[in-house]
Amino acid sequence: MSARNQSLSPIDRSSELRIDSAQLALLWQSAQILPLIEGHIGADEEQLRFLTAESVETLLVSFEIGERYFLGLARDGGQAFFAWRTSWINEPVNEDIKFEGFKTLREVGGSLSEVDLTLAMHAVGLGNWHAKHPRCSQCGAETISDLGGSVRVCSVDSSQHYPRTDPAVIVLVKDAADRILLGHQSIWPEKRFSTFAGFVEPGESFEECVSREVFEEAGVYCNDINYLASQAWPFPASIMIAFEAITDHPDTAKADGVEITEIAWFSRNEMKSAIASGALLLPPTISVARKMITGWYTAAPGYEVADLKSTEAWRP
């Protein structure tokens, strides 16, 4: 896994259309519409479940009118996509009924196609932000969704409020022998290890954040910090900026005992054996952490992606 020019997203966000309410209304009539309820998306085990404008109308006897968010157009034909964030009018007590036909992005993200994952990431990120920002940060008045869901506007002072994205670095730490260092958090399932990550603080560069976070969590300083890739991570509103870095003092690595409770160095053979025996669980396939580990592992001849199959567990 290396820094390179990435292909275009399969969805054209077509931001120029957001100011044309009449055109958005027309596109809605033939759109594929992804429903959202409390962070859950319309989906089965392997793909998203879209609605039509007509089917949304029939559901309004049970669901609120909600809000519409324009997600863009498919590059291969111009199909319009929207998210529809709504809620039950009379909410069922039974959660199996409440979320029937819905899944969390954590549950299905690893199985979605590139197109579906792109749409789901956008929809969930927007939905999370809208749900948490119903009022103006300047005067406290109610805000309303506008410009296809890309902004909220204060009903009193007309100030515009845009979705925020919190940058976080995530780091694949290596040593001179090309081993990688992984850590375990207490909130994770037993035996699950992953790369190190943390939020960028005000006034801090990405590289400074990499150095600080790795030292705080694993007790080693890094050099040769190189950018790898980035990934939208709407849990609830982040973007993960992935780096690899080298430490010259692997023997001094030590878990901080607070956020990271255990650390371990892995060669490729050690990782293969640990996964085969069930002694190691890797982060879910949806995550850039998994992609970083996979990229490192398969960079050497004879090591295959199939060696890294492990449980897709997020929490104990």
C-alpha positions in Angstrom: 0.0 0.0 0.0 1.6 3.2 -1.1 0.7 6.8 -1.8 -0.4 7.2 -5.4 -3.1 8.9 -7.5 -6.3 7.2 -6.6 -9.0 6.5 -9.2 -12.1 8.7 -9.2 -14.9 7.9 -6.8 -17.6 5.9 -8.6 -20.0 8.6 -7.4 -19.8 12.2 -8.8 -21.0 14.4 -5.9 -22.1 17.0 -8.5 -21.9 19.8 -6.0 -23.0 22.4 -8.6 -26.5 20.8 -8.5 -26.9 21.5 -4.7 -27.9 25.2 -5.4 -30.7 24.1 -7.8 -33.6 23.0 -5.7 -35.8 22.5 -8.7 -33.3 20.1 -10.3 -32.8 18.2 -7.1 -36.6 17.8 -6.8 -36.7 16.4 -10.3 -33.8 14.0 -9.6 -35.5 12.8 -6.5 -38.4 11.4 -8.6 -36.1 8.9 -10.3 -33.4 8.5 -7.6 -32.2 5.5 -5.7 -32.9 6.5 -2.1 -31.0 5.1 0.8 -33.1 5.3 4.1 -31.4 6.2 7.4 -32.8 5.6 10.8 -30.7 6.4 13.9 -27.4 5.7 12.1 -28.7 2.5 10.5 -28.9 2.2 6.7 -31.2 0.2 4.5 -29.2 -2.9 3.8 -29.1 -6.7 3.8 -26.0 -8.7 4.5 -24.1 -7.8 1.3 -25.7 -4.8 -0.4 -27.7 -1.6 0.3 -31.5 -1.5 0.0 -32.7 1.5 -1.9 -36.1 3.0 -2.1 -37.9 4.9 -4.9 -39.6 8.3 -4.4 -43.0 6.4 -4.7 -42.1 3.9 -2.0 -41.0 6.7 0.3 -44.4 8.3 -0.1 -46.2 5.1 0.9 -44.0 4.9 4.0 -45.0 8.3 5.3 -48.0 6.8 7.1 -45.4 5.2 9.5 -42.4 7.5 9.2 -41.7 11.2 9.5 -41.1 13.3 6.4 -37.5 13.6 7.5 -34.7 15.2 5.4 -33.3 14.5 2.0 -29.6 14.5 1.3 -28.2 14.5 -2.3 -25.3 12.1 -2.6 -24.5 12.6 -6.2 -24.7 10.9 -9.6 -23.2 7.6 -10.8 -20.4 8.1 -13.2 -21.4 5.2 -15.4 -24.8 6.5 -16.3 -25.9 9.4 -14.2 -28.3 7.6 -11.8 -29.1 10.0 -8.9 -28.7 8.9 -5.3 -30.1 10.4 -2.2 -30.2 9.6 1.5 -33.5 9.9 3.4 -33.0 10.4 7.2 -36.2 9.7 9.0 -37.7 8.3 12.2 -40.8 6.3 13.2 -43.9 8.2 14.0 -44.8 5.6 16.6 -41.5 4.0 17.5 -41.7 0.2 18.0 -40.4 -1.0 21.4 -38.9 -4.1 19.8 -35.6 -3.2 18.2 -35.9 -6.2 15.8 -39.0 -4.5 14.4 -37.7 -1.0 14.6 -34.6 -1.8 12.5 -36.0 -4.5 10.3 -34.3 -4.2 6.9 -31.6 -1.9 8.4 -28.0 -2.5 9.3 -25.2 -0.5 10.8 -22.3 0.4 8.5 -20.0 -1.5 10.9 -22.1 -4.6 10.3 -22.1 -4.6 6.5 -19.3 -2.3 5.4 -16.8 -5.1 4.7 -19.2 -6.8 2.3 -20.4 -3.8 0.3 -19.3 -3.0 -3.3 -17.2 0.1 -4.0 -20.3 2.0 -5.1 -22.4 1.0 -2.2 -19.6 1.7 0.3 -19.0 5.1 -1.2 -22.7 6.0 -0.9 -23.0 4.5 2.6 -20.0 6.4 4.0 -21.4 9.7 2.6 -24.9 9.0 3.8 -24.0 8.0 7.3 -21.5 10.8 7.7 -24.1 13.4 6.7 -26.8 11.7 8.8 -24.6 11.8 11.9 -23.8 15.4 11.4 -27.3 16.6 10.8 -28.6 14.6 13.8 -26.1 16.2 16.1 -26.4 19.8 14.9 -30.1 20.8 15.0 -29.3 24.3 16.4 -27.2 27.3 15.5 -23.8 27.4 17.3 -24.0 31.3 17.2 -27.5 32.0 18.6 -29.0 28.6 19.5 -32.0 28.8 17.1 -33.1 25.9 15.1 -31.4 25.1 11.8 -32.8 23.6 8.7 -31.1 21.4 6.0 -30.4 23.2 2.8 -28.3 22.8 -0.4 -29.1 19.1 -0.8 -28.1 18.4 2.8 -24.6 19.9 2.4 -25.3 22.7 4.9 -27.6 23.7 7.7 -29.0 27.3 7.8 -30.1 29.1 11.0 -33.7 30.1 10.9 -33.0 33.3 12.8 -29.7 34.8 11.7 -29.4 32.9 8.4 -25.8 31.8 9.2 -24.6 28.7 7.4 -23.2 25.7 9.1 -21.2 23.0 7.2 -20.5 19.4 8.1 -17.3 18.9 10.1 -14.7 16.2 9.5 -12.2 15.4 12.3 -8.8 14.4 11.0 -7.1 11.5 12.6 -3.8 9.9 11.7 -3.3 6.1 11.7 0.2 4.6 11.6 1.8 1.4 10.6 5.0 1.3 12.7 7.8 -0.9 11.3 11.4 -1.7 12.3 14.6 -2.3 10.3 13.7 -6.0 10.0 10.4 -5.1 8.4 8.3 -6.3 11.4 5.2 -4.3 12.3 4.1 -3.2 15.7 0.4 -3.6 16.7 -1.5 -2.7 19.8 -4.5 -3.9 21.7 -7.2 -1.7 23.4 -9.2 -3.0 26.3 -12.5 -2.1 24.5 -11.7 -4.5 21.7 -12.3 -8.2 21.5 -9.6 -10.3 23.2 -6.7 -11.0 20.9 -7.5 -8.2 18.5 -4.6 -6.0 17.6 -4.4 -3.1 15.2 -2.3 -0.1 14.2 -2.0 3.1 16.2 -4.2 6.1 15.7 -5.2 9.4 17.2 -6.8 12.8 16.4 -4.9 15.7 15.1 -4.7 18.5 17.7 -5.0 22.3 16.9 -1.8 23.7 15.5 -0.3 20.3 14.8 0.8 18.8 11.4 0.0 15.3 10.4 3.6 14.3 10.8 3.8 15.8 14.3 0.6 14.0 15.2 2.1 10.7 14.0 5.2 11.1 16.1 3.2 12.2 19.2 0.6 9.5 19.0 3.0 6.6 18.5 5.2 7.8 21.4 2.2 8.3 23.7 0.7 4.9 22.9 3.7 2.7 22.2 6.7 4.5 23.7 8.8 4.8 20.6 9.8 7.7 18.4 9.5 7.4 14.6 11.3 8.6 11.6 10.9 8.2 7.8 7.2 9.0 8.1 5.5 8.5 4.7 1.9 9.1 3.7 0.0 6.0 2.4 -3.7 6.8 1.9 -6.8 8.2 3.5 -10.3 6.9 4.3 -13.6 8.4 5.2 -14.6 7.1 8.6 -18.0 8.3 9.7 -17.8 6.8 13.2 -19.1 9.4 13.8 -17.2 12.1 11.7 -13.6 11.3 11.0 -11.2 11.0 8.1 -8.3 8.6 8.7 -5.0 9.7 7.2 -2.7 6.7 7.0 1.0 6.7 7.3 3.9 4.3 7.7 6.8 5.1 9.9 10.1 3.5 11.1 11.4 3.2 14.6 15.1 2.6 15.2 14.5 1.4 18.8 12.0 -1.4 18.7 13.1 -2.9 22.0 11.9 0.2 23.9 8.3 -0.2 22.7 5.9 -0.3 25.6 2.1 0.0 25.9 1.0 3.1 27.7 -1.3 1.0 29.9 -4.2 3.4 29.5 -5.4 3.4 25.9 -3.1 0.6 24.7 -3.0 -2.3 27.1 -0.7 -4.6 25.1 1.7 -4.4 22.2 3.4 -7.0 20.0 5.9 -7.1 17.1 5.0 -9.4 14.2 7.0 -10.7 11.3 5.0 -12.1 8.4 5.6 -15.7 9.6 4.6 -14.8 13.1 1.4 -13.1 11.9 0.5 -16.0 9.7 0.9 -18.5 12.5 -0.9 -16.4 15.1 -3.9 -15.9 12.8 -4.0 -19.6 11.9 -4.0 -20.6 15.6 -6.6 -18.1 16.6 -4.1 -16.1 18.7 -4.5 -12.9 16.7 -7.6 -11.1 15.3 -7.1 -8.3 12.8 -9.2 -5.1 12.4 -12.2 -5.5 10.1 -11.8 -5.4 6.4 -13.7 -2.2 6.0 -10.9 -0.3 7.9 -7.8 1.3 6.4 -5.9 -0.3 9.3 -6.7 -3.7 7.7 -5.7 -2.5 4.3 -2.3 -1.2 5.7 -1.6 -4.5 7.3 -2.6 -6.4 4.2 -0.5 -4.2 2.0 2.6 -4.8 4.2 1.9 -8.6 4.5 1.5 -9.2 0.8 4.4 -7.0 -0.3 6.7 -10.0 0.2 6.6 -13.0 -2.2 4.7 -16.0 -0.9 2.3 -14.2 1.5 -1.3 -14.1 0.4 -4.4 -12.2 1.5 -6.1 -15.5 2.2 -3.6 -16.0 5.1 -5.2 -13.1 7.0 -8.7 -14.3 7.3 -10.0 -13.6 10.9 -13.1 -12.7 12.8 -14.9 -9.5 11.9 -15.4 -8.4 15.5 -15.7 -4.7 16.4 -16.5 -5.0 20.1 -16.5 -7.8 22.7 
